[in-house]
Amino acid sequence: MAESYGSVMLSNREALADRLMERRLHGDAAWAKAELFRVAAERLMTDPASDRLSAEPIAVWVPGRVEVLGKHTDYAGGSSITTATEYGFAAVARPRGDDRLRVTELHRDETVDLRLAAPPRPRLGHWSNYPTTVARRVVRNFPNVRCGADVVLVSDLPPAAGMSSSSALMIATLLVLSRVNDLPATAAYREALADEVDLAGYAASIEAGQGFGTLEAEGGVGTFGGSEDHTAILCSRAGELSQFAYCPTRLQRRILFPVGYTLVLASSGVVAEKTGAALELYNRQSRLVAALLGLWRESTGRPDPTLAQVVASGPDAVQRLRDMAAGAEHPQFSGEQLVTRLDHFITENVQIIPAAGDALEAMDMDQFGRLVDASQRAAEQLLGNQVPQTVYLAAQARELGAVAASSFGAGFGGSVWAMVPHDQAESFQRRLAEAYREQFPMLADQADVLVSRPGPAACIL
């Protein structure tokens, strides 16, 4: 069979790079991503199980994200400052003539194969949990979904490094199923999902196993998180940082990324996998917030839905809640643990994030660096989600000259971002990697240090 236009396009690195640059991915990154798409396309076109008689292939770019500030604030109704990375998933997909969904993860060389008419129960602790969970939920919410797809995914995003690789994988699956079934053309989709912000909220509800408006819940992947990751992936703009508030998600401001600077992303090699013991540590932070809300509602009779709304409900609300928490007899948490969780939320959400955004807008890099340092200390001393490796990376990045540096993501492993002058990025990258290898030689093979500008949101090319 002769090659189709789409197949030829996906094998042409120059054409792909041009298309990615149109989406405002800068030159070097665009060429690197074009190679990912070429590799994924080659696998799709040569897969004997692929439905080659179906329609043209499509290409989907889904980035990871950097949480600049906003540690464990989103599910509490707080704010965060985020951006998309120039690293992520390249997905090449082709609609099938039946209802089979076949998702191949190229680095693992593994395929999940299911029928949309009867998607299996997700396999917890395995990467297939993510596309399977998406398939089950989409079929539940949109019963007319009948068209399957062959999908090949390849990523240059460090896995389980706090850059939202799992959320990106889920969003890639969601975008493919939406495209091949033309869901945006349906009344049910248009009524439930008006824009990218709604789509991000829906993606987050899939991951958390929660309902979204009229769209009913289905079992999630096991994490009790918010929609920060999904919002950053779907709503970022190249060259900008975005400050969103959550529950519900709403844009607060866009902040131009400082001219002349770039981000260096240092993965510690300590996996931030949301499974097993790490999953419980992550979910514990969410349960502490739920416990604080329960105390407040029981004591006041108020129906405030989020911790952020409790804090904003009156001038004495914080002290009243702190007093309630200190004297609480909770079956899971001590009064000290509840107060400490509240103090972290106040520090990060109320004191640091608004001031840091103002400092960036004013190009006051010294003040921005001080505020980010305060956020890192609060994570170490109050949130308690840091490991020695991320503590070291943040401190070492500052010592090497970064204007600001902090850990990000769920914690208990993961990565650190550092903001550095663009013309010093390669030297900084090398020196930070060398210092980390010397300090933690056993993690040298798992760790990585990358350079990324704020990139564009997920898109279908």
N, C-alpha and C positions, 0 to 999 in steps of 0.2 A: 504494500500500500504506500502511495506517495506521502511524503511528510506534509502535514498541514501547516498553514501559516503560523498557528500558535506554537507548534513544535519547533519550527525554524526560528521563530522569535526567541524562544526560551533557550536555544542553543547559541545565540548570538550575544556574547558578553558585552560588546560595545552598545548594542541596542538596549540591552537590559540596564546597563550602567546609565545610559542617557535617561531612560525612564525613571530610574531611581533618583537621579539628580533633579529631575523635574519635580519630584516629591521632596526636594530639599535635603537629600542625603548628600553630604559633601563628597568630592571626587574620589579620594582613596577608599573611603568606606563604600561608596557606590560600586566601585570595581570589585571589591572583596565580596560584596553581597551578590553581585552578578554571577560570580563564580559559584556561590552556593546554589543559586537557582539553576545554573547549568548542570551541576552535579545531580540535583534533585530531579530535574527534567530527564536527564539521561537514564536514571533509575526507573522513572515512571514509564518511559517509552520502551524500555527493554524488559519490563516485568511481564512474564508470560501470563500472569493472572489478571493483568489490567484489561479493562474493557476498551480495547483500541478502536472499536467501531462507534463509540459514543462521541460526544461533542468535543469542541476545542478545549484544550487545557487552560487553566487559569493559574496565576501566580499571586500569592498573598505574602506580604511582608508584615511580621508581627515582632515589634521590638521588646526587649526587656525594659526595665525602668530603674531609675535611681530615686530613692527617697532622700531628698536633701534634708528635710526636717519633717517631723511628724511621726515619731516613734510610738506605735500602738495608740494612735489617736482616732483613726477613722471610724472604727466600730463604736467608739464612744461619742460619736457625733461631732468630733473635733475637726481640725484642719490639718493639711499637710502641704508641703512645697515639693513638687516632683518634676521629673522630666523623663522623656524616653531616651534610651541609649541608642547608639549606632550598632549594637549587637542584638541579635535576636534569632527568630525562626524564619527561614525561607520555606514556604510551603508551595508545592506544585500539585495541582489536583485536576482530575478529569471526571466529569459526571459519568455515572454508569447507567446502563439500561435497566437495572434492577435496583433492589433496595439494600444491596450490600455496601457497607462502609468499611473500607480497608485502609488503615492508617499505618504507614511504615515509618519508623524512626531510624534514620539512616546510620547514625553513629552506633546505635545498639544493634543494627541490622535485625530488628524485630518488627513484626507486623501484628496488629490487632485486627481481627476480621469478625464483623458482626452483621446481623440483619436488623434493619431499622424496625421491621415489623415485630421483632422480638429481641430487643437488645438484652444482653446478659447482665447479671449483677456485676458491678465493678469489682475488680481485683485489688483490694486495698494493699498499699505498700508497693505497688508496681506501676510503672509509667502508664500502662493501659487504663488505669483508673480514671485518668483525666479525659481522654476522648470518649470513653464509654459513658462516663457521667454526663458529658455534654449530649451525647446521642440520646440517652434515656430522657433527659429533661426536654430537649427540643421536640422529640416525638410526643411527649406528654402534652406540651403546651400548644403545639401546632400539628394536629392529627393528619393534616394533608401532606406532611413530609413523607415522601415515598421514594425520592430519588437518592440513591447512594452515590458514592464517589470513591475513586482510588486517590489516595493522598500520600505524598512523600514529603517528609519533614527533615530538614537538616538545619543545625543551629551552630552558631559560633558563640553562643551565650554560655558562660560557665554554669553548669547545672548545680542546683541547690546551693547557690552562692548569694542568695538574698536579692537577686536581680529579677525575680518573678518569672523564672523559667516555666514553672508549672502553670501559672496563670496565662502566660503567653501561649503555651501549648493548647490550653483549653480554648482560648480566643481564636487561635488558628483553626481549630476544628469547628467552632461556632460559625466563623465567617465563611468557611467552605460550605457547610450545610446550608447556611442562609443563601449563599449565591447560587448553588446548583439547584435549589428548590425555589428560587426567586421569592423568598419570604417577604422582602420589603414591598412587593406588589400586592400582598394579601391584606385584607381589611383587619384581620386579627393582629398582624404585626404592626400595622400603622397605628392602630388604636392603643397598643401597649407600649410601643417603643418609638417615640417621636423623633429622637435625635441620638447622637453618639453618647451623650451623658446617660440617657435611658439605657442604651445598649450596654454601657459599662456597668450600670447597676444590675441589669439582668444577668450579665456574665458573672458578677460577684455573687448573685443569689444562687446561681447554678453551683458555684464552688462551695458555698456555705450550706447548701441544701435548704434555702429559704424561698418563700414565695416572693413574687415581684408584681405588685398591683394585682391584676386579675389572673396572672400567670401562676398556676399552682406549683407548689414545691415538689421536689423529688430529692431523694437522698444525695447529699453532697459528697465531697472528698474527705471530710472529717475535720476540717479546720473551721474555727469560729471567728472568721475575720470580717473585714469590711470591704469597701470597694475602691480603696486607694490605688491598688496595683492596676486594676482593670481600667480605672479612669485615666491613669497616667499612660497606659498602653494605647488607649483608644482616643484620647482627647488632647494629647500633647501637641506642641508646635515646635518645629525646628528652631533652634536659636533662642528658645525661651524656657523659663521655669513657670510652672503653673501652681497657683495656690487655690485649692478646692476645699470646701467644707462638705461634710457628709451627713447622711441620715436625715434628710435626703441630700443627694449630691448636688452641689451648686458651685459655680465658678466664682471665686472672690477677686482674683486679679491675675493678670499675666505680667511677668517680670522679664524684661530683656536680660539674657545672660550677659554678664559683663564682657565688653569688647576686649580682646587681647588675652582672654583666659580660656582654659579648657578643663575638662575633668579627667583625672586619673583614677581608675577603678581597680582597687587591689582586693582580689579574692583571697581569703585566708587559707583556703583548702580545708577548713573545718566545715563540713557540710551543714547547711541549714535546712535539712530535709524535714518536711512537716509530717513525719511518720514516727511511730514508736514513742520513745521517751521525749524526743524533741517536740512531737505533736502535743503531748501533754503539757510541756513547759510553755509552749506557745498559747494553748487554749486557756491555761491558768490565768494569763493576763486578762483575757476576755471574761472569765468567770469572776474575777475580782471586780471588774466594772459592773457586771450584772448584780453582784452582791451589794455594791454601794447603791445602785439604783433601787434594789429591793428594800434596803433600809430606809431610804428617803421616802419612797412611796408609802411604805407601811406607817412611818412616823407622821408624815404630813398629809397623807390622803391625796397628794397631787399626782396626776398621771404623766409627769414629764417623761418622755420616751428615751432621752439620752442623757448621759452625764454632762455633756456640754450645755444642754438646756437647763439642767439643775443648777449648774454653776452660774448661768446667766439669769436665773429666776429672781434674784434679789441681792441687795448689798451684803446681807448676812448669810447667804446660802452656803458659801464655802465653809464658814466657821460652824454653822449648824450641822452640816454633813460630817465635818471632821469630828465634832463632838459625838455624833451618833456612832460613827465608825469606831472611835476610841473605846466606847463603852459597850460595843456590840458583843453578843454571845452567838457567833455564827458557827454553824456546824463544820465549815471547811476552813475558815480563815480567822486569824487572830485580829484583834483591834489594831495592832501595830501594822500588820500586813495591809489592812484596808486603808489606814491613814497614809501609809507610804505610797500605795497605788494612786490615791487621790492627789497627793503632793506631786507625784510625777506628772499627772495630767495637767495640773495647774501650771507647773513649771514649763512644760513643753508647749502646751496649747495656748495658754493665756499670756505668759510672759515672753517666751522666746520667739515663736513663729511670727506674730505681727511685727515685732521689732526687727527681726531679721529681714523680713520682706522690705520694710522701710529702709534699712541700711543698704540693701542691694539697689533699690531704686535710686538712692542718693549716691551710689558708688562709694560708700564709706566701708571700704574693705576691712579696715582694722576693727570697726564695730561688728561687722558681720562675722569675722573670725572669732571675736570674743563670745558672741552669742552661740555660735556653733560649738565652741569649747564647752559652754555651759550645758548645751544639749547632750554632749557626749558624757560629761560628768553625771548628769541626771540619769542617763541610761545605765551607767556603771553603779551608781550609789542608790538609786531609787527604783528604777525598773528592774535591775538585776538580770538583764538579758545578754550581758557581754561575756566573752571568753577572753583569756589572756592574749590570744592572737589578735583579736580585733582591737583590744585596748592598746596593744603595742603598735599596730599599724596606724591608728589615729594619732598617737603621740609622736611616732617616728615621722609621719608625714608632715606634721607641724615643725618638727625639728629640722627637717630638710628644706623648709621654706614654703610650704603650702600656705596660702592665705586663710584657708579653712579646711578642716578635715573631720569626718565623723563616720561612724559605722551606720549602716542602714539595713532596713528589712526587718524580718521577724526577730532576728537576733539568735543567740545560742549557736553562733557560728556566722558564716556569711562573709560580708565584704565591708570595705571602707572606701568612701569617696574622698578625693582631695581636689581642691581648686588651685590650679597653678597657672602662671603665665604660659601662654601657648608656645612661645619660643623656647621655653625651658622644659616642656613636657617630656621629650624623649630622654633627656638627661635625668630628670626626676624619676621617671618610670624605671630606668635602669638602676639608679641608686636605691630606690625603695625596694626593688626586687632583691638586690644584693644584700641589703641590710636584713630583710626578712628571712632569706635563705640562711644567713649566718645565725640568726636568732632561733629559727625553728627549722633545722635541716631535715627533720623527719617529714615535714609537710612540703618540701620543695617541689616535689613532682605534682602535687595537687593544687598548689597555689598558682596564681597568675596575676599579672598587672597589665591593664589595658588602658588605652587612651580613647576617650569618646567625647565628642561635642554633643550638646542637646539635640536629639534627633527628632524626626517626624513620627507621627502616630502610625498605627497599623493601617494598611491600605491594600486594596486589590489593584494590582498593576494592569 
